[in-house]
Amino acid sequence: MILRIDHVGFATEEPEAAAAAMSALGLGREHRGTAEAYGVTCDFWAPGGERDSTAIELVSPTRPDSAVSGRVADGGGGLYHLAVEVDDLVAELARLRKEGFHPMDREPCAGARPGMRVAFVYAKRPVGLIVELVQYDS
């Protein structure tokens, strides 16, 4: 079951410039991490830097073949994905496949936050939306 919107991800090659924009909006960096499987660094920004708030994630490539390299090369960055927290990552992945979402990951991977596991799916039609399913260790 989907529990809540965890974060909205934006791809950028300029995380420090984007950080200035996040600060100007009154958001605080609550976590910085790396998702090695995807070749990205992730900065999570939230009101007051609070962990339990819906966050903005700035996703930056750490290598030429990263998950966001094509996105930042084509358009310079921008909206990348919507992340939802789920109570059972494997079950939600299977359910969304049945609903027509295309899996981008063969199996869940470690995310950029401690205790975070993720898997991405894609809804090509009608909106071209990448959705990140997120589950945290209890």
N, C-alpha and C positions, 0 to 999 in steps of 0.2 A: 504494500500500500504506500502511496505517496504521502509523506508526512507534512512537507512544507517546501517552499523555495529556499534552497540553501544559499545559492549565489548566482550572479549573472557574470559570465566571463567575457572579457574583452581582450583581444589579441593586440599586442603592441611591440614594436622594436625599441621603444623609448620609455622604459618603465619609470625612470626618474622624472622625466617630463610629465608623464601621466600621474605620478605620485603627487606632483605639485597641484595638479587639478583636483585630485582626491582630497588633499588637505584643504584646498580652497572651498570645497563643498562641505567641510566640517567633518570629514571621515578620518578615522585613525587606522593605521596599519595594525591589524590584529595578528597577522601571521605572515611569514615569508617561508616558502618551502620549495622543494624541487620534486617534480614528478619525473624520475629518470626514464621510465618506460616511454614517456611522450617527448622527452628532450626539452622540457620547459621549466622555467622558474615561475612561481606563482606568488603574487602578493595579494593578500586578502584585506580589503578595506571595509570598515563598517562604522556606523554611528558610534562615537565614543570608543572605537576600537573594541567593542564588545563581541565576544565569540558567538553568542546565541542570536545575534541579529542576522538578517539576510545581508549578505556581503556583495561587494563588487570585487571580482578577481581580475587582476591584470596578469595576463599570460604572455610570457616572453620566451622566444626560442633560445636554447643554449647550444644548439648545433644546427648545421645546415639542413639536416633531414628531420627536424622536429615536427611535431603535429601541427604547429601553427606557421611554419615557414612559408608555405604556399599562400596562406591567408594574408600575411603581412607583406609578402612580395607583390601580390596581385592588387591589393587595395590599400596598403599601408596600415592595416589593422582595422579595429572596430569590433562590433558585436560578434562574438564567437559562439557562445552557447548559453543555454539555460540549465542550471543544475538544480535537481530536486533531491531532497533527502528521502530515502525509502527505508522501510523496516526490514525488508528482505531483498537484497540486491539480486540474487539469482532468480527468485520468483518474479520480480518486476521485469527483469531482462527477458524472461520467457514470455510473460504476459504481453509486453510491448511488441515483441516479435510477432505474436499472433495477431496483434492489432495493426500490423503492417510497417512497423518501424524496422529499419535495417540496422543490424548490429555493426558497430565499427570496431569492437573489441571481441576477440574470441572468448575471453574470460575476464573477470574483474582483475584490476591492477591496483597497486598501491597509489594512493593520491598524494597530494602535496602537504596535507595536514597530518599530524600524528593520529594513528588509528583510523585513517580514512581509506576506504576501498571504493573504487569507481569503475564504471563501464559506460561507454558512450554508445548512443543509438542515433539514427538519423531519420527524420521524416521529410523526405524529398518534397512530397506534395501534401498539403497545399502551400506550405510556407518555407521549405528549405531549412528546417530547424534542426540543429544539433542539440541533443539533450544528454546531459551527464547525470547518470544515476549515482547517488552518493550514499554510502552506509558507513556509520562510525562504529567502532568497537564499543561495547557497553562498558 
